Amino acid sequence: MEFSLGKAAEAVSVSTGYLSALFKKETGTNFVKYLTDVRMQKAMELLQQTDKRTYEIADAIGFDNTHYFSVSFKKYTGMSPSEFRNRQQGACGQDIDKEKHADHGEWAYMS
């Protein structure tokens, strides 16, 4: 399922520029970053809680290209999807590091 600012704007009958400005004003972040955050959080959840393959997770969160998903995931978390899954399975109960990732503001996962 593809989701974009354009589709959201069309669904509520406003221009993309207006929706983008309104979204930024109301949330403090831009639409693309918010969408990326939501997708990556869901990917992390799926990697932790399911045995789905990377291509299945990529598709489930809206990425048509598995390689692009893997690159994006690594940029977001600092780990590939398989490294993330292995680290989470090996951690057995260790929680996320409560330090925010400097580049993106998301939670950084540590071993």
Residue frames relative to the residue before (quaternion, step in Angstrom):
aa qw qx qy qz dx dy dz
M 1.0000 0.0000 0.0000 0.0000 0.00 0.00 0.00
E 0.2501 -0.7722 0.5692 0.1311 3.54 -0.74 1.05
F 0.0189 -0.7785 0.6273 -0.0122 3.54 -0.97 0.88
S 0.0730 0.8062 -0.5796 0.0937 3.56 -0.83 0.94
L 0.6722 -0.4661 0.3862 0.4262 3.51 -1.34 0.21
G 0.6401 0.5424 -0.3198 0.4402 3.57 0.97 -0.84
K 0.6745 0.4804 -0.2931 0.4778 3.58 0.94 -0.87
A 0.6394 0.5135 -0.3279 0.4690 3.58 1.01 -0.77
A 0.6530 0.5107 -0.3126 0.4637 3.59 0.95 -0.88
E 0.6454 0.5198 -0.3132 0.4639 3.57 0.98 -0.85
A 0.6506 0.5424 -0.3129 0.4297 3.58 0.97 -0.87
V 0.7677 0.3069 -0.1783 0.5336 3.60 1.09 -0.64
S 0.4636 -0.7419 0.3926 0.2838 3.57 1.35 0.38
V 0.5354 0.5496 -0.4622 0.4447 3.57 0.81 1.07
S 0.5899 -0.5618 0.4266 0.3929 3.57 -1.25 0.25
T 0.6064 -0.5591 0.4112 0.3880 3.56 -1.20 0.46
G 0.6237 0.5487 -0.3404 0.4404 3.59 1.02 -0.73
Y 0.6636 0.4966 -0.2987 0.4731 3.55 0.95 -0.91
L 0.6732 0.4893 -0.3047 0.4633 3.59 0.86 -0.94
S 0.6316 0.5390 -0.3295 0.4494 3.58 0.98 -0.80
A 0.6806 0.4808 -0.2831 0.4749 3.58 0.88 -0.95
L 0.6566 0.5079 -0.3023 0.4685 3.57 0.96 -0.87
F 0.6422 0.5275 -0.3186 0.4558 3.57 0.94 -0.88
K 0.6635 0.5030 -0.2937 0.4694 3.58 0.91 -0.95
K 0.6528 0.5193 -0.3102 0.4560 3.58 0.96 -0.89
E 0.7388 0.4434 -0.2323 0.4512 3.58 0.87 -0.97
T 0.7907 0.3289 -0.1630 0.4900 3.59 0.99 -0.78
G 0.4214 -0.7146 0.4603 0.3160 3.57 1.17 -0.48
T 0.7250 0.3168 -0.2213 0.5700 3.57 1.29 0.11
N 0.5051 -0.6431 0.4563 0.3509 3.56 -1.13 0.36
F 0.7004 -0.5085 0.3242 0.3818 3.51 -1.28 0.52
V 0.6752 0.5055 -0.3049 0.4422 3.59 0.83 -0.97
K 0.6571 0.4935 -0.3182 0.4726 3.60 0.92 -0.82
Y 0.6393 0.5230 -0.3268 0.4593 3.57 0.96 -0.85
L 0.6653 0.4999 -0.3000 0.4663 3.58 0.89 -0.95
T 0.6381 0.5161 -0.3229 0.4714 3.58 0.99 -0.81
D 0.6396 0.5288 -0.3217 0.4557 3.60 0.94 -0.87
V 0.6670 0.4969 -0.3000 0.4672 3.58 0.88 -0.94
R 0.6720 0.4972 -0.3009 0.4590 3.58 0.88 -0.92
M 0.6933 0.4744 -0.2925 0.4570 3.60 0.85 -0.89
Q 0.6161 0.5263 -0.3502 0.4699 3.60 1.03 -0.67
K 0.6519 0.4972 -0.3083 0.4824 3.59 1.00 -0.82
A 0.6267 0.5310 -0.3366 0.4604 3.59 1.00 -0.78
M 0.6481 0.5112 -0.3177 0.4666 3.59 0.95 -0.86
E 0.6362 0.5270 -0.3194 0.4642 3.56 0.99 -0.84
L 0.6817 0.4844 -0.2871 0.4671 3.58 0.88 -0.94
L 0.6403 0.5185 -0.3268 0.4630 3.59 1.01 -0.74
Q 0.6886 0.4767 -0.2734 0.4732 3.58 1.04 -0.74
Q 0.8161 0.3431 -0.1304 0.4465 3.56 0.87 -0.96
T 0.7578 0.2999 -0.1910 0.5472 3.60 1.23 -0.13
D 0.4344 -0.6562 0.5413 0.2960 3.53 -1.35 0.10
K 0.2887 0.7771 -0.5138 0.2208 3.59 1.21 0.35
R 0.4838 -0.6514 0.5090 0.2873 3.52 -1.16 0.72
T 0.6908 -0.4983 0.3342 0.4036 3.54 -1.25 0.49
Y 0.6707 0.4971 -0.3162 0.4506 3.61 0.87 -0.86
E 0.6328 0.5200 -0.3351 0.4658 3.60 1.10 -0.62
I 0.6498 0.4979 -0.3095 0.4838 3.57 1.02 -0.79
A 0.6165 0.5431 -0.3419 0.4562 3.58 0.95 -0.86
D 0.6826 0.4834 -0.2825 0.4696 3.57 0.85 -0.96
A 0.6588 0.5378 -0.3062 0.4277 3.58 0.95 -0.88
I 0.7605 0.3611 -0.2074 0.4981 3.60 1.05 -0.66
G 0.6861 -0.5535 0.2653 0.3905 3.57 1.25 0.34
F 0.5349 0.5826 -0.4339 0.4315 3.59 1.17 0.45
D 0.3220 -0.7498 0.5485 0.1824 3.58 -0.79 1.02
N 0.7538 0.3432 -0.1630 0.5361 3.57 1.14 -0.67
T 0.3887 -0.7559 0.4819 0.2128 3.57 -0.50 1.22
H 0.6319 0.5282 -0.3400 0.4541 3.59 0.98 -0.77
Y 0.6559 0.4995 -0.3133 0.4712 3.59 0.93 -0.87
F 0.6126 0.5323 -0.3455 0.4713 3.59 1.02 -0.72
S 0.6772 0.5016 -0.3011 0.4462 3.60 0.82 -0.97
V 0.6453 0.5043 -0.3134 0.4807 3.59 1.00 -0.83
S 0.6643 0.5032 -0.2952 0.4672 3.58 0.94 -0.91
F 0.6430 0.5223 -0.3159 0.4626 3.57 0.98 -0.86
K 0.6656 0.4954 -0.3058 0.4670 3.59 0.92 -0.88
K 0.6336 0.5151 -0.3329 0.4716 3.58 1.01 -0.76
Y 0.6812 0.5052 -0.2765 0.4520 3.58 0.99 -0.85
T 0.8194 0.2737 -0.1078 0.4921 3.60 0.82 -1.01
G 0.4552 -0.6694 0.4629 0.3612 3.57 1.17 -0.52
M 0.7262 0.3252 -0.2095 0.5682 3.57 1.33 0.09
S 0.5056 -0.5878 0.5161 0.3640 3.54 -1.22 0.43
P 0.6636 -0.4907 0.3551 0.4390 3.62 -1.18 0.30
S 0.6776 0.4803 -0.3104 0.4624 3.62 0.91 -0.81
E 0.6219 0.5204 -0.3424 0.4746 3.62 1.04 -0.70
F 0.6329 0.5335 -0.3210 0.4602 3.57 0.99 -0.87
R 0.6742 0.4895 -0.2976 0.4662 3.58 0.84 -0.99
N 0.6742 0.4957 -0.3019 0.4566 3.59 0.85 -0.92
R 0.6567 0.5038 -0.3106 0.4673 3.57 0.96 -0.82
Q 0.6624 0.4970 -0.3075 0.4686 3.58 0.97 -0.81
Q 0.6655 0.4879 -0.3050 0.4755 3.59 0.97 -0.79
G 0.6718 0.4928 -0.2857 0.4734 3.57 1.08 -0.74
A 0.6240 0.5708 -0.3342 0.4160 3.56 1.14 -0.62
C 0.0885 -0.8474 0.5178 0.0780 3.59 1.15 -0.60
G 0.8574 -0.1170 0.0262 0.5005 3.52 0.36 1.22
Q 0.5040 0.6172 -0.4659 0.3847 3.60 1.14 -0.12
D 0.3708 -0.7354 0.5290 0.2046 3.55 -0.97 0.86
I 0.6574 -0.4820 0.3967 0.4220 3.48 -1.35 0.10
D 0.5296 -0.5733 0.5151 0.3542 3.50 -1.26 0.51
K 0.4047 -0.7530 0.4667 0.2266 3.58 -0.74 0.97
E 0.4864 0.6187 -0.4565 0.4151 3.58 1.25 0.25
K 0.3869 -0.7080 0.5350 0.2507 3.55 -0.96 0.81
H 0.5297 -0.6097 0.4918 0.3253 3.53 -1.13 0.75
A 0.5069 -0.7147 0.3972 0.2731 3.58 -0.64 1.14
D 0.7147 0.4763 -0.2732 0.4332 3.61 0.90 -0.83
H 0.8346 0.2542 -0.0862 0.4810 3.58 0.92 -0.84
G 0.4594 -0.6958 0.4491 0.3210 3.58 1.13 -0.41
E 0.5589 0.5901 -0.4180 0.4058 3.60 1.19 0.05
W 0.6252 -0.5279 0.3992 0.4136 3.56 -1.22 0.24
A 0.3190 -0.7318 0.5730 0.1853 3.54 -0.96 0.91
Y 0.2822 -0.7572 0.5677 0.1575 3.56 -0.91 0.90
M 0.0715 -0.8091 0.5831 -0.0122 3.53 -0.80 1.05
S 0.4673 -0.6573 0.5064 0.3053 3.54 -1.23 0.44
